[in-house]
Amino acid sequence: MSVREGLREAWQLLRGFAGEQAYERYVAHHVAHHPGVPPMAEREFWRRHTDRGDHTPSARCC
């Protein structure tokens, strides 16, 4: 494994821990389970994601 590949993998891990891959996972799930229906736009997804966290504080650590 090259240094560049190692850094890329480390970056993806950090993104996963920070929750930045949530939209990408949502789109993959949506395409697999709801073919023919367009997924939410990324901006709308993050708005709903944030609102859900505000309304259900038990879903987050702090």
Backbone bond lengths (Angstrom), bond angles and torsions (degrees), N, CA, C in turn:
res aa  C-N    CA-C-N  psi(-1)  N-CA   C-N-CA  omega(-1)  CA-C   N-CA-C  phi
1 M - - - 1.458 - - 1.530 107.71 -
2 S 1.316 115.55 131.31 1.458 119.80 179.26 1.528 109.88 -80.19
3 V 1.307 114.78 166.42 1.464 120.35 178.09 1.524 109.71 -61.64
4 R 1.306 116.13 -40.96 1.469 120.47 -179.88 1.528 111.12 -61.32
5 E 1.339 117.19 -44.59 1.473 120.44 178.58 1.522 110.71 -64.08
6 G 1.332 116.28 -40.69 1.464 120.05 178.10 1.514 112.14 -61.97
7 L 1.318 116.61 -43.33 1.468 120.45 177.89 1.523 111.43 -64.70
8 R 1.335 116.27 -39.22 1.471 119.88 178.51 1.529 110.79 -62.79
9 E 1.324 116.76 -43.82 1.472 120.44 178.26 1.519 111.16 -64.28
10 A 1.336 116.85 -41.76 1.467 120.72 178.90 1.527 110.22 -62.46
11 W 1.331 116.50 -41.25 1.467 120.81 178.81 1.527 110.69 -62.28
12 Q 1.335 117.44 -42.93 1.461 120.61 179.45 1.531 110.93 -64.91
13 L 1.322 117.38 -37.67 1.466 120.64 176.52 1.522 110.63 -62.76
14 L 1.325 116.48 -45.69 1.465 119.96 178.87 1.518 111.38 -61.97
15 R 1.328 116.75 -41.44 1.467 120.18 176.87 1.522 110.68 -60.63
16 G 1.330 116.77 -40.22 1.458 120.73 179.03 1.517 112.10 -64.42
17 F 1.321 116.50 -42.69 1.468 120.40 178.55 1.522 111.51 -64.85
18 A 1.318 116.55 -35.28 1.462 121.07 -178.66 1.524 112.34 -80.68
19 G 1.318 118.04 -9.68 1.459 121.34 179.22 1.513 113.75 86.09
20 E 1.327 117.94 8.89 1.455 120.87 -176.81 1.528 112.91 -70.77
21 Q 1.308 118.38 -16.43 1.454 120.75 -179.06 1.527 112.10 -90.82
22 A 1.311 117.06 5.69 1.465 120.39 -176.81 1.526 111.81 -58.96
23 Y 1.327 117.21 -43.61 1.466 119.23 -178.69 1.528 110.68 -66.15
24 E 1.327 116.90 -41.08 1.463 120.27 179.37 1.529 110.70 -62.57
25 R 1.321 117.09 -40.55 1.472 120.63 177.28 1.526 110.73 -66.58
26 Y 1.338 116.49 -39.79 1.460 120.51 178.22 1.530 110.70 -60.79
27 V 1.337 117.01 -46.84 1.461 120.40 -178.71 1.522 110.59 -62.62
28 A 1.331 117.86 -43.51 1.466 121.06 179.16 1.527 110.38 -60.74
29 H 1.331 116.79 -43.75 1.467 120.38 178.74 1.526 110.43 -64.79
30 H 1.328 116.46 -45.03 1.460 120.99 -177.21 1.527 111.26 -61.56
31 V 1.315 116.73 -44.73 1.466 120.99 179.81 1.524 110.77 -63.04
32 A 1.338 116.40 -39.71 1.461 120.33 -178.26 1.533 112.67 -71.86
33 H 1.328 117.09 -35.31 1.467 120.21 -172.63 1.529 114.55 -105.91
34 H 1.319 117.46 -13.59 1.466 120.95 -178.39 1.531 110.04 -135.21
35 P 1.327 117.42 60.28 1.470 119.33 -177.84 1.533 111.18 -62.02
36 G 1.310 114.49 142.83 1.456 119.36 178.30 1.512 114.45 86.09
37 V 1.330 117.33 -9.21 1.463 121.34 178.95 1.525 107.21 -109.24
38 P 1.335 117.63 122.24 1.462 118.22 -178.04 1.537 111.45 -67.47
39 P 1.328 117.30 140.18 1.470 120.19 178.20 1.526 110.22 -74.02
40 M 1.317 115.63 165.25 1.459 120.74 175.57 1.524 109.32 -60.54
41 A 1.299 115.37 151.38 1.461 120.05 172.22 1.529 108.03 -67.23
42 E 1.308 116.29 154.80 1.465 119.82 -176.89 1.534 111.86 -59.66
43 R 1.307 116.86 -40.39 1.465 119.70 -179.86 1.533 111.57 -61.75
44 E 1.334 116.49 -44.11 1.466 120.21 178.35 1.525 110.50 -65.12
45 F 1.339 117.32 -40.57 1.454 120.67 178.83 1.527 110.78 -57.10
46 W 1.333 116.39 -49.46 1.473 119.26 -177.30 1.517 111.33 -67.14
47 R 1.335 118.23 -33.39 1.465 120.75 176.80 1.526 109.98 -63.13
48 R 1.330 116.59 -47.00 1.469 119.90 178.53 1.527 111.39 -65.92
49 H 1.313 116.54 -38.39 1.462 121.51 179.05 1.526 109.97 -61.05
50 T 1.321 116.39 -44.79 1.464 121.43 179.23 1.527 110.92 -66.87
51 D 1.322 116.35 -45.24 1.459 120.16 179.12 1.522 111.56 -60.96
52 R 1.326 117.49 -40.31 1.463 121.29 178.73 1.523 110.30 -61.10
53 G 1.327 116.78 -40.55 1.461 120.70 178.08 1.518 112.37 -65.74
54 D 1.338 116.75 -34.22 1.458 120.60 178.71 1.523 111.98 -71.67
55 H 1.340 117.26 -34.46 1.458 121.15 -176.82 1.523 113.20 -86.69
56 T 1.321 117.64 -20.40 1.470 121.26 178.71 1.527 108.97 -128.09
57 P 1.330 116.31 76.90 1.471 119.11 -175.64 1.536 113.83 -61.90
58 S 1.312 117.82 -18.96 1.469 119.05 178.31 1.528 112.03 -69.57
59 A 1.334 116.27 -13.61 1.460 120.43 -178.97 1.529 111.97 -80.93
60 R 1.308 117.75 -4.41 1.476 120.15 178.62 1.524 110.44 -125.98
61 C 1.277 115.54 167.59 1.467 119.15 -173.32 1.511 113.57 -78.75
62 C 1.340 118.75 -30.56 1.474 120.27 -172.69 1.504 113.32 -127.18
